[in-house]
Amino acid sequence: MSFLSDDYPEIIYPGDEGEVSATLRRADTPPDYTAPNGNTFHYLSTRLTTDGLFGLYQNRMGPAVGGTSPHFHKTMSEAFYVLSGEIHVFDGERWFDATRGDYIYIPPGGVHSFGNISGEPAEFLMLFAPGGAREGYFEGLEHLAGMTDEQRADFFLRHDSFFADMTKGPAADSWEDRAALRKSFKTR
């Protein structure tokens, strides 16, 4: 018998008394991973620390132009919350600029893309639910150039990232071309 309203998830913690189990990550904690291009990743909560409920990362993109090609995930949703700067986002239909305070949610299967074309740093939160082992994905990106087409496609499949061109993955589109177009339009 459950005392919960029908619109709540199943009970996860069965105890009748609460427990001391919170974690704190201080703001001055160094990044967990710094990519070769200088972008940083803080793994605030991972699949392992949340028992697979979600993953929450804080990402900082430098001013260099770059991003990922349109893709989707089959096992998880993804959400972005912009803390500072501006990211250029594709929602499967249109491109737009997201700035401080903007929030974007992409359900499983939702085509999306994001990157930086502003010439300024951008910082944002990424939430994955349920939590996937995305750390391996982000840290593995720097090794793509040394992989065969088959190895790259396998890497993307293992990390639930489905691109139109699975051999090129996130590098299939030119973000430099997208940035050049910025001179002629601005979506915000």
KESE-455821 format. One line per field, with one value per residue: residue number from 1; residue in one letter; chain; z, y, x of N, C-alpha, C, O in turn. Coordinates in nm, 3 decimals. Example, Ala and Ser with C-alpha at 12.3 -4.5 7.8 and 13.67 -1.06 7.14 Angstrom:
resi	(1  2) .
resn	(a  s) .
chain	(A  A) .
nw	(0.780  0.708) .
nv	(-0.569  -0.225) .
nu	(1.319  1.285) .
caw	(0.780  0.714) .
cav	(-0.450  -0.106) .
cau	(1.230  1.367) .
cw	(0.780  0.787) .
cv	(-0.330  0.003) .
cu	(1.320  1.290) .
ow	(0.846  0.804) .
ov	(-0.332  0.114) .
ou	(1.424  1.341) .
// end
This chain:
resi	(1  2  3  4  5  6  7  8  9  10  11  12  13  14  15  16  17  18  19  20  21  22  23  24  25  26  27  28  29  30  31  32  33  34  35  36  37  38  39  40  41  42  43  44  45  46  47  48  49  50  51  52  53  54  55  56  57  58  59  60  61  62  63  64  65  66  67  68  69  70  71  72  73  74  75  76  77  78  79  80  81  82  83  84  85  86  87  88  89  90  91  92  93  94  95  96  97  98  99  100  101  102  103  104  105  106  107  108  109  110  111  112  113  114  115  116  117  118  119  120  121  122  123  124  125  126  127  128  129  130  131  132  133  134  135  136  137  138  139  140  141  142  143  144  145  146  147  148  149  150  151  152  153  154  155  156  157  158  159  160  161  162  163  164  165  166  167  168  169  170  171  172  173  174  175  176  177  178  179  180  181  182  183  184  185  186  187  188) .
resn	(m  s  f  l  s  d  d  y  p  e  i  i  y  p  g  d  e  g  e  v  s  a  t  l  r  r  a  d  t  p  p  d  y  t  a  p  n  g  n  t  f  h  y  l  s  t  r  l  t  t  d  g  l  f  g  l  y  q  n  r  m  g  p  a  v  g  g  t  s  p  h  f  h  k  t  m  s  e  a  f  y  v  l  s  g  e  i  h  v  f  d  g  e  r  w  f  d  a  t  r  g  d  y  i  y  i  p  p  g  g  v  h  s  f  g  n  i  s  g  e  p  a  e  f  l  m  l  f  a  p  g  g  a  r  e  g  y  f  e  g  l  e  h  l  a  g  m  t  d  e  q  r  a  d  f  f  l  r  h  d  s  f  f  a  d  m  t  k  g  p  a  a  d  s  w  e  d  r  a  a  l  r  k  s  f  k  t  r) .
chain	(A  A  A  A  A  A  A  A  A  A  A  A  A  A  A  A  A  A  A  A  A  A  A  A  A  A  A  A  A  A  A  A  A  A  A  A  A  A  A  A  A  A  A  A  A  A  A  A  A  A  A  A  A  A  A  A  A  A  A  A  A  A  A  A  A  A  A  A  A  A  A  A  A  A  A  A  A  A  A  A  A  A  A  A  A  A  A  A  A  A  A  A  A  A  A  A  A  A  A  A  A  A  A  A  A  A  A  A  A  A  A  A  A  A  A  A  A  A  A  A  A  A  A  A  A  A  A  A  A  A  A  A  A  A  A  A  A  A  A  A  A  A  A  A  A  A  A  A  A  A  A  A  A  A  A  A  A  A  A  A  A  A  A  A  A  A  A  A  A  A  A  A  A  A  A  A  A  A  A  A  A  A  A  A  A  A  A  A) .
nw	(0.000  -0.087  0.019  -0.137  -0.379  -0.702  -0.902  -0.836  -0.849  -0.808  -0.476  -0.364  -0.149  0.119  0.398  0.729  0.873  0.810  0.658  0.691  0.411  0.216  -0.028  -0.081  -0.307  -0.346  -0.478  -0.562  -0.651  -0.865  -1.227  -1.342  -1.582  -1.844  -2.169  -2.471  -2.616  -2.419  -2.304  -2.016  -1.783  -1.518  -1.325  -1.164  -1.061  -1.117  -1.302  -1.133  -0.877  -0.833  -0.836  -1.093  -1.143  -1.251  -1.435  -1.382  -1.516  -1.521  -1.768  -1.936  -2.209  -2.408  -2.583  -2.844  -3.163  -3.195  -3.167  -3.161  -3.402  -3.520  -3.332  -3.151  -2.853  -2.733  -2.483  -2.283  -2.158  -2.223  -2.089  -2.089  -1.909  -1.922  -1.777  -1.811  -2.076  -2.415  -2.597  -2.905  -3.030  -3.158  -3.208  -3.341  -3.534  -3.565  -3.538  -3.262  -3.035  -2.706  -2.391  -2.069  -1.813  -1.982  -2.063  -2.193  -2.291  -2.395  -2.498  -2.483  -2.796  -2.920  -3.166  -3.155  -3.116  -3.018  -2.957  -2.960  -3.099  -3.047  -2.987  -2.734  -2.398  -2.270  -2.026  -1.887  -1.752  -1.787  -1.793  -1.763  -1.785  -1.744  -1.563  -1.762  -1.843  -1.919  -1.888  -1.997  -2.265  -2.320  -2.248  -2.426  -2.674  -2.763  -2.876  -3.115  -3.374  -3.413  -3.455  -3.650  -3.904  -3.837  -3.565  -3.460  -3.512  -3.350  -3.100  -3.073  -3.070  -2.835  -2.654  -2.671  -2.871  -3.155  -3.473  -3.794  -3.970  -3.876  -3.883  -3.879  -3.675  -3.412  -3.554  -3.807  -3.911  -4.005  -3.780  -3.808  -4.050  -3.968  -3.776  -3.940  -4.077  -3.880  -3.889  -4.059  -3.949  -3.646  -3.381  -3.150) .
nv	(-0.118  0.218  0.547  0.760  1.010  0.938  1.061  1.060  0.918  0.570  0.453  0.498  0.506  0.305  0.333  0.422  0.626  0.914  0.953  1.043  1.157  1.341  1.521  1.756  1.982  2.203  2.539  2.613  2.383  2.214  2.163  1.846  1.746  1.869  1.959  1.919  2.159  2.344  2.372  2.314  2.065  2.004  1.745  1.736  1.573  1.231  0.932  0.729  0.853  0.919  0.691  0.627  0.793  1.055  1.273  1.551  1.814  2.081  2.291  2.469  2.655  2.783  3.092  3.010  2.908  2.644  2.323  2.068  1.832  1.792  1.557  1.272  1.106  0.782  0.673  0.862  1.185  1.525  1.831  2.184  2.460  2.788  2.955  3.169  3.387  3.281  3.027  2.857  2.696  2.409  2.291  2.075  2.173  2.448  2.699  2.882  3.144  3.100  3.248  3.372  3.232  3.107  2.803  2.478  2.189  1.857  1.580  1.214  1.094  1.338  1.552  1.747  2.011  2.192  2.472  2.711  3.021  3.278  3.408  3.466  3.339  3.074  2.942  2.665  2.446  2.095  1.850  1.511  1.262  0.946  0.900  0.868  0.730  0.970  1.090  0.932  0.963  1.244  1.265  1.088  1.205  1.345  1.152  1.070  1.133  0.955  0.717  0.449  0.464  0.271  0.224  0.478  0.497  0.285  0.384  0.604  0.469  0.314  0.518  0.622  0.818  0.942  1.024  1.182  1.122  0.872  0.815  1.050  1.192  1.428  1.612  1.656  1.888  2.228  2.454  2.691  2.792  2.836  3.034  3.238  3.305  3.439  3.706  3.810  3.765  3.755  3.585  3.679) .
nu	(0.084  0.058  0.121  0.160  0.070  -0.068  0.081  0.349  0.684  0.789  0.864  1.190  1.367  1.338  1.332  1.212  1.314  1.508  1.838  2.186  2.325  2.387  2.585  2.847  2.979  3.225  3.244  3.498  3.619  3.839  3.805  3.677  3.752  3.947  3.928  4.128  4.095  4.059  3.807  3.606  3.485  3.278  3.190  2.926  2.718  2.701  2.613  2.696  2.707  2.444  2.300  2.213  1.995  2.017  2.243  2.448  2.620  2.855  2.951  3.207  3.259  3.515  3.602  3.646  3.522  3.294  3.127  2.872  2.744  2.402  2.216  2.077  1.951  1.876  1.827  1.802  1.699  1.798  1.905  1.962  2.088  2.160  2.423  2.601  2.711  2.659  2.498  2.463  2.189  2.020  1.698  1.599  1.441  1.478  1.737  1.868  1.974  2.077  2.080  2.199  2.008  1.829  1.659  1.667  1.502  1.536  1.369  1.407  1.514  1.484  1.604  1.894  2.140  2.431  2.647  2.920  2.930  2.972  3.210  3.279  3.330  3.119  2.900  2.731  2.479  2.437  2.197  2.131  1.889  1.744  2.055  2.341  2.664  2.821  3.066  3.270  3.211  3.254  3.525  3.634  3.610  3.837  3.994  3.888  3.991  4.200  4.075  3.930  3.670  3.479  3.537  3.480  3.201  3.116  3.194  3.018  2.770  2.799  2.787  2.532  2.474  2.346  2.415  2.362  2.567  2.745  3.014  3.151  3.032  3.015  3.163  3.066  2.948  3.031  3.126  3.256  3.159  2.895  2.937  3.031  2.800  2.669  2.728  2.543  2.296  2.105  1.960  1.848) .
caw	(0.000  -0.099  0.064  -0.233  -0.488  -0.823  -0.992  -0.785  -0.890  -0.708  -0.360  -0.383  -0.017  0.194  0.543  0.802  0.927  0.713  0.683  0.652  0.287  0.120  -0.065  -0.112  -0.397  -0.333  -0.603  -0.604  -0.692  -1.004  -1.321  -1.348  -1.711  -1.933  -2.306  -2.537  -2.660  -2.301  -2.244  -1.890  -1.740  -1.376  -1.312  -1.036  -1.023  -1.225  -1.293  -1.015  -0.751  -0.817  -0.862  -1.225  -1.156  -1.341  -1.438  -1.392  -1.544  -1.549  -1.878  -1.975  -2.343  -2.430  -2.691  -2.977  -3.232  -3.196  -3.117  -3.206  -3.508  -3.471  -3.289  -3.051  -2.759  -2.720  -2.345  -2.183  -2.196  -2.199  -2.066  -2.075  -1.842  -1.949  -1.661  -1.861  -2.217  -2.514  -2.678  -3.025  -3.008  -3.258  -3.140  -3.436  -3.637  -3.585  -3.460  -3.183  -2.935  -2.567  -2.303  -1.923  -1.763  -2.075  -2.033  -2.308  -2.257  -2.512  -2.454  -2.557  -2.938  -2.973  -3.237  -3.100  -3.136  -2.947  -2.971  -2.931  -3.214  -3.002  -2.969  -2.590  -2.323  -2.229  -1.919  -1.878  -1.689  -1.870  -1.710  -1.833  -1.702  -1.633  -1.577  -1.842  -1.815  -2.020  -1.869  -2.096  -2.396  -2.334  -2.241  -2.543  -2.798  -2.810  -2.942  -3.237  -3.495  -3.427  -3.472  -3.783  -3.915  -3.762  -3.423  -3.424  -3.508  -3.231  -2.985  -3.062  -3.029  -2.692  -2.572  -2.699  -2.950  -3.290  -3.567  -3.933  -4.021  -3.757  -3.893  -3.847  -3.545  -3.380  -3.642  -3.943  -3.953  -3.987  -3.693  -3.862  -4.146  -3.891  -3.715  -4.046  -4.104  -3.768  -3.926  -4.135  -3.874  -3.502  -3.344  -3.023) .
cav	(0.000  0.339  0.671  0.865  1.043  0.862  1.130  1.050  0.793  0.463  0.479  0.454  0.487  0.236  0.351  0.504  0.737  0.966  0.922  1.146  1.107  1.450  1.552  1.897  2.010  2.346  2.614  2.623  2.252  2.221  2.081  1.704  1.719  1.982  1.910  1.980  2.296  2.428  2.362  2.239  1.990  1.970  1.638  1.765  1.447  1.134  0.812  0.653  0.921  0.933  0.558  0.626  0.879  1.166  1.325  1.696  1.864  2.224  2.302  2.602  2.660  2.904  3.177  2.951  2.858  2.498  2.261  1.933  1.815  1.745  1.418  1.241  0.998  0.689  0.627  0.969  1.323  1.617  1.967  2.285  2.585  2.877  3.035  3.294  3.382  3.248  2.908  2.847  2.569  2.357  2.212  1.978  2.246  2.582  2.742  3.003  3.176  3.090  3.327  3.355  3.206  3.026  2.660  2.398  2.048  1.769  1.446  1.108  1.095  1.474  1.597  1.873  2.045  2.316  2.513  2.850  3.101  3.417  3.469  3.488  3.215  3.042  2.842  2.612  2.316  1.990  1.748  1.389  1.180  0.899  0.927  0.783  0.752  1.068  1.129  0.858  1.023  1.371  1.243  1.011  1.284  1.386  1.038  1.034  1.146  0.837  0.597  0.418  0.496  0.170  0.250  0.599  0.462  0.203  0.475  0.680  0.375  0.282  0.636  0.667  0.941  0.904  1.132  1.149  1.056  0.810  0.807  1.183  1.230  1.570  1.698  1.653  2.024  2.332  2.563  2.815  2.843  2.886  3.161  3.339  3.348  3.523  3.846  3.854  3.749  3.732  3.538  3.735) .
cau	(0.000  0.138  0.057  0.192  -0.021  -0.038  0.173  0.486  0.750  0.795  0.950  1.328  1.425  1.232  1.343  1.115  1.391  1.604  1.978  2.283  2.383  2.407  2.722  2.871  3.092  3.255  3.257  3.638  3.670  3.887  3.728  3.708  3.814  3.973  3.948  4.244  4.064  4.045  3.673  3.611  3.368  3.266  3.091  2.862  2.654  2.716  2.531  2.739  2.676  2.298  2.241  2.154  1.878  2.048  2.379  2.449  2.754  2.872  3.046  3.251  3.319  3.593  3.551  3.668  3.404  3.287  3.005  2.843  2.645  2.273  2.214  1.974  1.980  1.764  1.807  1.797  1.671  1.909  1.858  2.066  2.053  2.272  2.465  2.660  2.745  2.556  2.521  2.380  2.120  1.926  1.594  1.548  1.367  1.533  1.854  1.846  2.075  2.030  2.166  2.183  1.874  1.750  1.655  1.626  1.482  1.527  1.330  1.472  1.479  1.479  1.724  1.945  2.280  2.467  2.786  2.950  2.974  2.965  3.342  3.295  3.307  2.982  2.895  2.596  2.457  2.378  2.133  2.092  1.804  1.826  2.198  2.429  2.806  2.862  3.205  3.347  3.185  3.324  3.669  3.674  3.603  3.970  4.059  3.815  4.072  4.284  3.992  3.877  3.528  3.404  3.559  3.404  3.059  3.097  3.206  2.892  2.664  2.821  2.756  2.396  2.476  2.311  2.437  2.328  2.687  2.804  3.160  3.203  2.976  2.997  3.242  3.011  2.912  3.132  3.084  3.315  3.060  2.781  2.978  3.039  2.664  2.626  2.743  2.426  2.171  2.114  1.827  1.802) .
cw	(0.000  -0.054  -0.036  -0.333  -0.613  -0.915  -0.938  -0.837  -0.777  -0.594  -0.387  -0.249  0.074  0.344  0.601  0.868  0.817  0.750  0.641  0.527  0.182  0.089  -0.100  -0.204  -0.394  -0.470  -0.652  -0.640  -0.837  -1.097  -1.315  -1.477  -1.787  -2.070  -2.367  -2.583  -2.542  -2.238  -2.119  -1.857  -1.590  -1.368  -1.174  -0.978  -1.143  -1.204  -1.166  -0.884  -0.729  -0.837  -0.993  -1.245  -1.255  -1.340  -1.457  -1.406  -1.563  -1.653  -1.903  -2.110  -2.354  -2.547  -2.831  -3.033  -3.229  -3.139  -3.174  -3.319  -3.449  -3.444  -3.195  -2.964  -2.745  -2.575  -2.244  -2.244  -2.166  -2.181  -2.047  -1.999  -1.854  -1.827  -1.703  -2.007  -2.303  -2.585  -2.793  -3.025  -3.125  -3.186  -3.232  -3.552  -3.668  -3.496  -3.382  -3.085  -2.797  -2.478  -2.157  -1.883  -1.857  -2.043  -2.155  -2.262  -2.386  -2.463  -2.530  -2.702  -3.001  -3.039  -3.180  -3.133  -3.056  -2.969  -2.939  -3.058  -3.176  -2.995  -2.823  -2.518  -2.289  -2.123  -1.902  -1.803  -1.792  -1.775  -1.799  -1.739  -1.786  -1.664  -1.661  -1.808  -1.919  -2.004  -1.974  -2.237  -2.413  -2.333  -2.362  -2.672  -2.852  -2.884  -3.075  -3.362  -3.518  -3.446  -3.618  -3.785  -3.832  -3.611  -3.376  -3.413  -3.384  -3.104  -2.965  -3.017  -2.881  -2.601  -2.611  -2.769  -3.096  -3.382  -3.706  -4.000  -3.901  -3.767  -3.860  -3.712  -3.526  -3.474  -3.784  -3.996  -3.927  -3.900  -3.736  -3.964  -4.074  -3.828  -3.819  -4.082  -3.997  -3.803  -3.997  -4.061  -3.726  -3.456  -3.214  -3.018) .
cv	(0.124  0.459  0.783  0.887  0.967  0.930  1.140  0.921  0.691  0.504  0.419  0.424  0.428  0.264  0.440  0.625  0.785  0.929  1.039  1.094  1.215  1.466  1.700  1.905  2.161  2.412  2.621  2.488  2.261  2.134  1.935  1.669  1.851  1.926  1.978  2.124  2.392  2.428  2.275  2.175  1.964  1.865  1.651  1.642  1.354  1.018  0.734  0.720  0.939  0.801  0.556  0.716  0.992  1.191  1.475  1.743  2.015  2.234  2.447  2.590  2.791  2.982  3.117  2.896  2.706  2.448  2.122  1.934  1.771  1.593  1.396  1.126  0.912  0.656  0.738  1.101  1.405  1.756  2.059  2.405  2.675  2.964  3.169  3.276  3.342  3.119  2.908  2.707  2.536  2.267  2.107  2.044  2.380  2.605  2.868  3.021  3.169  3.162  3.303  3.341  3.125  2.878  2.586  2.254  1.969  1.630  1.339  1.107  1.233  1.514  1.733  1.890  2.172  2.345  2.660  2.917  3.249  3.486  3.500  3.354  3.198  2.932  2.797  2.480  2.222  1.883  1.632  1.306  1.072  0.918  0.823  0.816  0.847  1.113  1.061  0.913  1.150  1.354  1.165  1.090  1.321  1.274  1.000  1.036  1.023  0.708  0.575  0.459  0.399  0.192  0.373  0.567  0.379  0.288  0.551  0.590  0.340  0.396  0.700  0.803  0.903  1.025  1.087  1.078  1.000  0.795  0.942  1.232  1.379  1.664  1.706  1.793  2.121  2.444  2.695  2.877  2.903  3.021  3.272  3.392  3.445  3.672  3.900  3.835  3.730  3.695  3.596  3.882) .
cu	(0.089  0.056  0.077  0.080  0.024  0.062  0.316  0.550  0.744  0.889  1.088  1.393  1.318  1.231  1.234  1.182  1.486  1.746  2.065  2.353  2.407  2.555  2.731  2.992  3.112  3.277  3.401  3.701  3.718  3.802  3.770  3.780  3.830  4.009  4.071  4.219  4.044  3.907  3.680  3.477  3.380  3.156  3.026  2.794  2.665  2.619  2.566  2.698  2.526  2.225  2.163  2.034  1.899  2.197  2.370  2.592  2.748  2.983  3.081  3.319  3.396  3.537  3.567  3.538  3.407  3.157  2.989  2.741  2.512  2.276  2.096  2.022  1.857  1.731  1.785  1.751  1.795  1.850  1.978  2.009  2.175  2.299  2.524  2.697  2.627  2.594  2.420  2.321  2.027  1.828  1.532  1.475  1.431  1.654  1.817  1.961  2.011  2.131  2.128  2.036  1.786  1.766  1.601  1.614  1.465  1.489  1.409  1.422  1.476  1.611  1.765  2.093  2.307  2.614  2.801  2.999  2.983  3.101  3.371  3.275  3.159  2.987  2.751  2.596  2.396  2.323  2.091  2.006  1.737  1.975  2.270  2.573  2.865  3.007  3.293  3.329  3.268  3.475  3.720  3.677  3.741  4.042  3.994  3.902  4.159  4.207  3.957  3.729  3.444  3.418  3.482  3.257  3.028  3.102  3.074  2.778  2.676  2.780  2.622  2.392  2.460  2.316  2.394  2.445  2.762  2.956  3.225  3.152  2.965  3.070  3.187  2.978  3.026  3.076  3.146  3.220  2.940  2.815  2.987  2.900  2.612  2.633  2.619  2.293  2.203  1.974  1.774  1.832) .
ow	(0.078  -0.085  -0.022  -0.367  -0.627  -0.999  -0.987  -0.865  -0.665  -0.614  -0.428  -0.236  0.102  0.413  0.531  0.913  0.739  0.859  0.564  0.534  0.068  0.169  -0.143  -0.180  -0.435  -0.564  -0.773  -0.657  -0.923  -1.051  -1.286  -1.483  -1.792  -2.085  -2.319  -2.590  -2.563  -2.127  -2.117  -1.896  -1.542  -1.401  -1.079  -0.860  -1.256  -1.101  -1.098  -0.790  -0.617  -0.852  -1.003  -1.353  -1.334  -1.256  -1.539  -1.319  -1.614  -1.629  -1.893  -2.124  -2.313  -2.605  -2.927  -2.960  -3.258  -3.071  -3.229  -3.330  -3.338  -3.522  -3.163  -2.996  -2.744  -2.545  -2.129  -2.364  -2.095  -2.251  -1.995  -2.022  -1.803  -1.779  -1.638  -2.056  -2.268  -2.628  -2.778  -3.020  -3.182  -3.112  -3.203  -3.655  -3.784  -3.394  -3.432  -3.055  -2.775  -2.489  -2.126  -1.915  -1.817  -2.001  -2.213  -2.200  -2.474  -2.393  -2.632  -2.726  -3.123  -2.976  -3.159  -3.173  -3.028  -2.996  -2.896  -3.118  -3.263  -2.996  -2.792  -2.571  -2.281  -2.131  -1.903  -1.792  -1.875  -1.688  -1.899  -1.625  -1.890  -1.777  -1.633  -1.748  -1.998  -2.098  -2.032  -2.318  -2.509  -2.409  -2.396  -2.770  -2.973  -2.949  -3.141  -3.448  -3.633  -3.454  -3.698  -3.681  -3.764  -3.537  -3.267  -3.316  -3.320  -3.012  -2.853  -2.934  -2.810  -2.486  -2.588  -2.730  -3.155  -3.372  -3.734  -4.077  -3.834  -3.666  -3.817  -3.642  -3.612  -3.475  -3.873  -4.118  -3.837  -3.943  -3.703  -3.967  -4.113  -3.827  -3.791  -4.113  -4.023  -3.753  -3.995  -4.105  -3.688  -3.489  -3.174  -2.919) .
ov	(0.134  0.471  0.890  0.795  0.936  0.864  1.219  0.825  0.720  0.582  0.304  0.326  0.493  0.223  0.521  0.716  0.704  0.880  1.125  0.999  1.183  1.429  1.761  1.841  2.237  2.347  2.633  2.479  2.311  2.043  1.904  1.574  1.932  1.854  2.083  2.203  2.510  2.480  2.174  2.224  1.909  1.893  1.584  1.611  1.394  1.008  0.681  0.652  0.971  0.799  0.491  0.716  1.023  1.139  1.523  1.717  2.069  2.190  2.536  2.525  2.896  2.943  3.168  2.843  2.645  2.522  2.065  2.026  1.718  1.515  1.490  1.058  0.963  0.616  0.709  1.124  1.362  1.794  2.017  2.445  2.642  3.037  3.271  3.164  3.365  3.103  2.955  2.609  2.625  2.177  2.056  1.981  2.421  2.538  2.952  2.927  3.225  3.140  3.224  3.425  3.078  2.834  2.627  2.200  2.008  1.566  1.370  1.118  1.244  1.511  1.821  1.795  2.249  2.255  2.726  2.875  3.335  3.609  3.555  3.265  3.295  2.841  2.879  2.412  2.263  1.834  1.652  1.282  1.103  0.946  0.704  0.921  0.807  1.168  1.125  0.909  1.163  1.420  1.174  1.046  1.328  1.300  0.907  0.949  0.991  0.600  0.668  0.486  0.440  0.178  0.374  0.606  0.399  0.267  0.561  0.630  0.338  0.375  0.819  0.892  0.840  1.117  0.967  0.984  1.073  0.766  0.947  1.306  1.449  1.784  1.758  1.813  2.099  2.519  2.801  2.999  3.008  3.112  3.387  3.510  3.525  3.752  4.020  3.885  3.695  3.766  3.564  3.948) .
ou	(0.184  -0.063  0.019  0.005  0.142  0.123  0.396  0.479  0.700  0.982  1.100  1.467  1.218  1.138  1.173  1.113  1.537  1.771  2.022  2.431  2.443  2.641  2.633  3.094  3.025  3.324  3.424  3.822  3.645  3.734  3.886  3.858  3.738  4.108  4.113  4.314  4.015  3.891  3.752  3.371  3.479  3.040  3.067  2.811  2.641  2.552  2.478  2.658  2.484  2.103  2.059  1.975  1.810  2.270  2.291  2.676  2.650  3.095  2.997  3.422  3.347  3.436  3.509  3.454  3.510  3.085  3.084  2.660  2.509  2.330  2.023  2.119  1.745  1.618  1.751  1.764  1.885  1.756  2.082  1.895  2.282  2.212  2.501  2.714  2.511  2.708  2.307  2.396  1.963  1.867  1.423  1.450  1.437  1.672  1.743  2.035  1.904  2.251  2.038  1.952  1.680  1.873  1.500  1.707  1.389  1.568  1.472  1.302  1.465  1.716  1.682  2.160  2.215  2.694  2.706  3.098  3.001  3.108  3.477  3.210  3.084  3.070  2.659  2.698  2.315  2.395  2.023  2.045  1.679  2.013  2.260  2.600  2.950  3.065  3.381  3.422  3.344  3.546  3.838  3.738  3.760  4.144  4.040  3.888  4.190  4.267  3.956  3.670  3.350  3.321  3.425  3.192  2.926  3.023  3.024  2.697  2.576  2.742  2.601  2.316  2.547  2.234  2.389  2.426  2.835  3.020  3.340  3.222  2.911  3.043  3.254  2.979  3.107  2.988  3.093  3.203  2.889  2.731  2.953  2.884  2.522  2.555  2.592  2.190  2.314  1.879  1.662  1.801) .
// end
